[in-house]
Amino acid sequence: MLDGTSTVRLSIALPLLPDGSEPPKEMADMLLQFESMGLEQDRPVWENLDLTVAPRYTAEDANVLAYRKFCERFLLSRRS
């Protein structure tokens, strides 16, 4: 049963440095920290999202509609 919670896993892939060595772990840690901070800042938006509101899209919202269509395939309630 779905309880309304989500798990977010952050991962990054960094290219090797020009000399062929791995990038410093601190760089990856910093990037992950900033990504985590961004998700936490968005938390109030997602926790208060009203899915009962009927959207009123305009022609300028083509990118939003395309993104929503892309995301629909990840909704658990629509999987068969």
C-alpha positions in Angstrom: 0.0 0.0 0.0 1.3 3.5 -0.9 1.7 5.7 2.2 2.4 8.9 0.3 6.1 9.1 1.1 9.0 9.1 -1.3 12.6 8.1 -1.3 15.0 10.2 -3.2 18.4 8.9 -4.1 21.0 11.3 -5.4 24.0 10.1 -7.4 26.4 11.8 -9.8 28.9 10.7 -12.3 31.9 12.9 -12.8 34.4 12.6 -15.7 38.0 11.8 -15.0 40.3 14.7 -14.7 42.5 15.6 -17.8 45.4 13.6 -16.2 43.2 10.5 -16.0 42.8 10.7 -12.2 39.5 10.6 -10.4 38.0 13.9 -9.3 38.3 14.7 -5.6 35.7 13.1 -3.4 35.1 16.5 -1.8 33.8 17.8 -5.2 31.2 15.0 -5.4 30.2 15.5 -1.8 29.7 19.2 -2.4 27.6 18.7 -5.5 25.4 16.1 -3.6 25.1 18.5 -0.7 23.8 21.3 -2.9 21.4 18.9 -4.6 20.1 17.8 -1.3 19.7 21.4 -0.1 17.6 22.1 -3.3 15.3 19.2 -2.6 14.8 20.3 1.0 14.0 23.9 -0.2 11.4 22.4 -2.5 9.8 20.2 0.2 7.1 22.8 1.2 6.0 23.0 -2.5 5.6 19.2 -2.8 4.0 18.7 0.6 1.4 21.4 -0.2 0.7 20.5 -3.8 -3.0 20.6 -4.5 -3.7 17.9 -7.1 -7.4 18.8 -7.2 -6.8 22.2 -8.9 -7.6 22.1 -12.6 -4.7 23.6 -14.5 -5.3 26.3 -17.0 -2.5 26.0 -19.6 -1.8 28.4 -22.3 0.3 28.1 -25.5 3.3 29.2 -23.6 3.1 26.1 -21.4 4.1 23.6 -24.1 7.2 22.6 -22.2 5.3 22.1 -19.0 2.8 19.8 -20.8 5.6 17.8 -22.4 7.3 17.4 -19.1 4.1 16.3 -17.4 3.5 13.7 -20.2 7.1 12.4 -19.7 6.5 12.1 -15.9 3.2 10.3 -16.2 5.0 7.0 -17.0 6.5 7.1 -13.5 3.2 7.3 -11.6 2.7 4.1 -9.7 -1.1 4.4 -9.8 -1.1 4.2 -13.6 1.1 1.1 -13.9 -0.6 -2.1 -14.9 
